[in-house]
Amino acid sequence: MARRRRGLPVDGVLLLDKPQGMSSNHALQRARRLLQAQKAGHTGTLDPMATGLLPVCLGEATKFSSHLLEADKVYRTRVRLGEITATGDAEGEVIERRAVKSFDDDEIESVLARFRGDIEQVPPMYSALKHRGRPLYQLAREGKTIERAPRRVTVYDTRLLGRDEAGFELEVTCSKGTYIRTLAEDIGQALECGAHITALRRLRTGPFADDAMLTLEALEARGGQAEREAALLPADVLVAHLPCFEVDDMSAGRLLQGQQALTDTAGLSEDSPARLYRDGVFLGLVTVIAAGVIAPRRLVASTH
């Protein structure tokens, strides 16, 4: 007999402001308990040191979280020059100190320009990437170093926000998979003085920005279940960039039973994903399999 899942069937997306010093999973579980949700998942981890936007998907929204994993991100970070740490951030031991010469803004901008566009990064050892089933950070804590292949990422912009004798503050707009710690280390190497980050905050993930975030404390202060659920965005915000179909009851019934349905697919090619609605209610995703024909791709389990 299947075990009944504990909690309530809460569906939606919470834009959580992850606090410093807490892992993404711990923050996720705290939010899930506050909402009494049966199921929850996040859309890309933040380091414990980092703060900011962590979209938490609840219930049926977890089915569409992969679309946000692919999204571009915006970060604000503080870069300290002259010190290289084991982890690339302020939580690691300082393993090397170097003299820092006096830089003017033009010199810094010249180096930043070298790290815009498509670049290659070697993932840090202190990361959640796995080697033979084990996260690299576990191996790093054992003093082991594994060879990592470079990865191509895109840095759309690195904007210098301010600077002082210790370092500078940057706003970075980048593709998925970009390690800001590694970017700061590489910039430090290019400046010939080394660097690590002392602060990191995620400001944007895909269409979501930090001005709509809630802290765990603010969520808890909302009191009742209804008030807390009112903070959630609907699951279809995760796929709002996709085209959509509004179908009648007969077509919806066919699709919900795993069958194909006929509709106007003008302008869409085969294999195109699209949102599906009946009477304005989101039913999930379908795929165009031929001109005028759609088939279920990932549907919600219910429309409560």
C-alpha angles and dihedrals in degrees: 000000000000116000113246112243112244120234137033128307093252115169128190147065125287117200098214126193099219112216124230117265096027126104118238091244093052090050090048093052092047090053092045092053093047089053093040087227122171095216136021141166137170131229104234129341129258120209114255089250092054126087135194142055115024111162108212116202118208130196114325091007089072088072090067101037093104089073089064093046087067094051128113118252139212121210137179114210140176114224120202115202128213099034130085117197132196092245102034091245140073093271092069130081116265105249099175138019124199135183116261117216123208111276127192122212093259092057092050092046090051091056093043089054089062090061098052123099124019110352137165122241131187105221112242121251088235094069138103093249111123133233114193090340097312126105113247092234090063090054091045091055088055089055094254126137122201123196109251125199116233117256127211115234134164125239105194095184142355110195122192107226100176144326145204138173093289098050142287145277122244138190110211126194110193149152126264115286095034114141109213091194090057092046090054092047091050091049088050091052091050089052087050094232105084126236147202134190122257098183136021129183128176111221102175142017115187107305095349123095134191095249089078097049127120126205120225088250092054091049092050091048090059087080112198129058094248092052092050094047088051087068091064126099117222118266094247092068085081091064100030090122091067125087116255142218127209109204135184126249094267094052092042090052092052093049093046087054091054097258132126125258137199122240142139107286097171112156095020125102127216115286091026112145119222140175119256125215136177116193088345094305116127112239100175136258132327133186129226104235098173138350107302094002129103131181133194116272107168118348132184117253094229142000099223 
